[in-house]
C-alpha cells in the first residue's frame, strides 16, 4: 500500500452502506449531490535535489459531496475524494473525507462515522488543530485533512458548547514518495510505521472541548489524550534497500486554547497548547493580529495587514519543528468584485537562522462554476540545520482550475 489510508474494502463497505440507506429512505425530504473536478499543474524552478524528481507534474482530482435529509433530525453526509498524480505514486490516493450520520435534537446532537473538525484562529500555523490527520501529499501548508473515524457528541448551552469525541481508529500521515517534491531528505516508508501503544492504529483516543462567545471574543479550550498526529521520523537502513525514514507515533496528552477577539478593524488571535508524553513536557504558542483597511483608495477593495509570531520551547535537535521561533507577516487583498478575486502574500522568517519562506495565494472565479487558483512558494536562505532545509530547491508555482457542479 503506497500510503496507509483506508483499505479498499473499507471504502467499498462504507460507501455501500450509505448508498443503501439513501435508497431505503422513501420518506426522504431532500437529496443534494454536488462536487468538484480539478486539474492541477506544478512548475519547479530548479532541478530536484534527488534523482527522478522532475520539474513539472500534473494531477487531477475529483470530490463528490452527498447530503441527504432523511428526517428533520436525521441527516447523512458522504464526501469521497480521489487524486491521480503524474509523478508521485504516493500522491495518487483516495480518501473518504466525510461519511457520517448525524442525529440531533433541541438539546444535543451526535454524529457517527468519518468526520472533519477544525480548531484554530491564526492564519499561518494551526497548532491546536489535532482531531484530523494531515494529508501531507495534498498541500505543503498542512490544511488538507483525512477523514477521522469518530463518535462526536455536541451539547449546546447558553453559556457555551461542550463537545466530546471518541476516536477509535488512528489515521497515519501521508508523505511524498521518492519521486515527489516537498519531501524530506530521505523518503518516508509509511508501511513501516511504529507505535508507542501496543494497540497501534486501534488505540482509542478521546477529546473534550468547551467553546463560547464572550462579547466580541470567541474562546475554545480542549483536552486531548491519544496518539500524536505528528510522528517522529526515525532512520532506517536495511542492507537490501536504500536508507529511509519511518514514522513513530507516540502517546500524548495535550491541553489547548484558541482565542479570537474583534475590536473595530482589529482582529487579535491566539493559539497555544501544553503537551506531555514525548520524553519531556513542552509548550507552543502562536499569536498575532489582522488589521483591515476598508475601501482602500476609494474603491471596494479591502486590505488586511497580518502579523503573527510562533514559538515552540523544544530544544534544537530534540523533536525538531519547522516553526520554532518564527515571525510571520502577510497582506490579504479582497477585491470584492463579482468574481470573488483575492490574493494573500505571506512571509515566514526564522529568527535564529534567517531561513525565509515566501508564499502567494491568488484566486478568481470564472463564470458561475469555474475557479482559477494560483499558488507560489519560494524558499530563501535555508539554513542546513533547519528542518525545512530539504525544501531549498523546491521553489514552485502551482496553477489549478476547479470546476464545480
Secondary structure in CASP SS format (residue, H / E / C, confidence):
PFRMAT SS
TARGET T0000
AUTHOR 0000-0000-0000
METHOD secondary structure of the structure
MODEL  1
X C 1.00
X C 1.00
X C 1.00
X C 1.00
X C 1.00
X C 1.00
X C 1.00
X H 1.00
X H 1.00
X H 1.00
X H 1.00
X H 1.00
X H 1.00
X H 1.00
X H 1.00
X H 1.00
X H 1.00
X H 1.00
X H 1.00
X H 1.00
X H 1.00
X H 1.00
X H 1.00
X H 1.00
X C 1.00
X C 1.00
X C 1.00
X C 1.00
X C 1.00
X E 1.00
X E 1.00
X E 1.00
X E 1.00
X E 1.00
X E 1.00
X E 1.00
X E 1.00
X E 1.00
X E 1.00
X E 1.00
X E 1.00
X E 1.00
X E 1.00
X E 1.00
X C 1.00
X C 1.00
X C 1.00
X C 1.00
X C 1.00
X C 1.00
X C 1.00
X C 1.00
X C 1.00
X C 1.00
X C 1.00
X E 1.00
X E 1.00
X E 1.00
X E 1.00
X E 1.00
X E 1.00
X E 1.00
X E 1.00
X E 1.00
X E 1.00
X E 1.00
X E 1.00
X E 1.00
X E 1.00
X E 1.00
X E 1.00
X C 1.00
X C 1.00
X E 1.00
X E 1.00
X E 1.00
X E 1.00
X E 1.00
X E 1.00
X E 1.00
X E 1.00
X E 1.00
X E 1.00
X E 1.00
X E 1.00
X C 1.00
X C 1.00
X C 1.00
X C 1.00
X C 1.00
X C 1.00
X C 1.00
X E 1.00
X E 1.00
X E 1.00
X E 1.00
X E 1.00
X E 1.00
X E 1.00
X E 1.00
X E 1.00
X E 1.00
X E 1.00
X E 1.00
X C 1.00
X C 1.00
X C 1.00
X C 1.00
X E 1.00
X E 1.00
X E 1.00
X E 1.00
X E 1.00
X E 1.00
X E 1.00
X C 1.00
X C 1.00
X C 1.00
X C 1.00
X C 1.00
X C 1.00
X C 1.00
X C 1.00
X C 1.00
X C 1.00
X C 1.00
X C 1.00
X C 1.00
X C 1.00
X C 1.00
X C 1.00
X C 1.00
X C 1.00
X E 1.00
X E 1.00
X C 1.00
X C 1.00
X C 1.00
X C 1.00
X C 1.00
X C 1.00
X C 1.00
X C 1.00
X C 1.00
X E 1.00
X C 1.00
X C 1.00
X E 1.00
X E 1.00
X E 1.00
X E 1.00
X E 1.00
X E 1.00
X E 1.00
X E 1.00
X E 1.00
X E 1.00
X C 1.00
X C 1.00
X E 1.00
X E 1.00
X E 1.00
X E 1.00
X E 1.00
X E 1.00
X E 1.00
X E 1.00
X C 1.00
X C 1.00
X C 1.00
X C 1.00
X C 1.00
X C 1.00
X E 1.00
X C 1.00
X C 1.00
X C 1.00
X C 1.00
X C 1.00
X C 1.00
X C 1.00
X C 1.00
X C 1.00
X C 1.00
X C 1.00
X C 1.00
X C 1.00
X E 1.00
X C 1.00
X H 1.00
X H 1.00
X H 1.00
X C 1.00
X E 1.00
X E 1.00
X C 1.00
X C 1.00
X C 1.00
X C 1.00
X H 1.00
X H 1.00
X H 1.00
X C 1.00
X C 1.00
X E 1.00
X E 1.00
X E 1.00
X E 1.00
X E 1.00
X E 1.00
X E 1.00
X E 1.00
X E 1.00
X E 1.00
X C 1.00
X C 1.00
X E 1.00
X E 1.00
X E 1.00
X E 1.00
X E 1.00
X E 1.00
X E 1.00
X E 1.00
X E 1.00
X E 1.00
X E 1.00
X C 1.00
X C 1.00
X C 1.00
X C 1.00
X E 1.00
X E 1.00
X E 1.00
X E 1.00
X E 1.00
X C 1.00
X C 1.00
X C 1.00
X C 1.00
X C 1.00
X C 1.00
X C 1.00
X E 1.00
X E 1.00
X E 1.00
X E 1.00
X E 1.00
X E 1.00
X C 1.00
X E 1.00
X E 1.00
X E 1.00
X E 1.00
X E 1.00
X E 1.00
X E 1.00
X E 1.00
X E 1.00
X E 1.00
X E 1.00
X E 1.00
X E 1.00
X C 1.00
X C 1.00
X E 1.00
X E 1.00
X E 1.00
X E 1.00
X E 1.00
X E 1.00
X E 1.00
X E 1.00
X E 1.00
X E 1.00
X E 1.00
X C 1.00
X C 1.00
X C 1.00
X C 1.00
X C 1.00
X E 1.00
X E 1.00
X E 1.00
X E 1.00
X E 1.00
X E 1.00
X E 1.00
X E 1.00
X E 1.00
X E 1.00
X E 1.00
X E 1.00
X C 1.00
X C 1.00
X H 1.00
X H 1.00
X H 1.00
X C 1.00
X C 1.00
X C 1.00
X E 1.00
X E 1.00
X E 1.00
X E 1.00
X E 1.00
X E 1.00
X E 1.00
X E 1.00
X E 1.00
X E 1.00
X E 1.00
X C 1.00
X C 1.00
X C 1.00
X C 1.00
X C 1.00
X C 1.00
X C 1.00
X C 1.00
X C 1.00
X C 1.00
X C 1.00
X C 1.00
X E 1.00
X E 1.00
X E 1.00
X E 1.00
X E 1.00
X E 1.00
X E 1.00
X E 1.00
X E 1.00
X E 1.00
X C 1.00
X C 1.00
X C 1.00
X C 1.00
X C 1.00
X C 1.00
X C 1.00
X E 1.00
X E 1.00
X E 1.00
X E 1.00
X E 1.00
X E 1.00
X E 1.00
X E 1.00
X E 1.00
X C 1.00
X C 1.00
X C 1.00
X C 1.00
X C 1.00
X E 1.00
X E 1.00
X E 1.00
X E 1.00
X E 1.00
X E 1.00
X E 1.00
X E 1.00
X E 1.00
X E 1.00
X E 1.00
X C 1.00
X C 1.00
X C 1.00
X E 1.00
X E 1.00
X E 1.00
X E 1.00
X E 1.00
X E 1.00
X E 1.00
X E 1.00
X E 1.00
X E 1.00
X E 1.00
X C 1.00
X C 1.00
X C 1.00
X C 1.00
X C 1.00
X C 1.00
X C 1.00
X C 1.00
X H 1.00
X H 1.00
X H 1.00
X C 1.00
X C 1.00
X C 1.00
X C 1.00
X E 1.00
X E 1.00
X E 1.00
X E 1.00
X E 1.00
X E 1.00
X E 1.00
X E 1.00
X E 1.00
X C 1.00
END
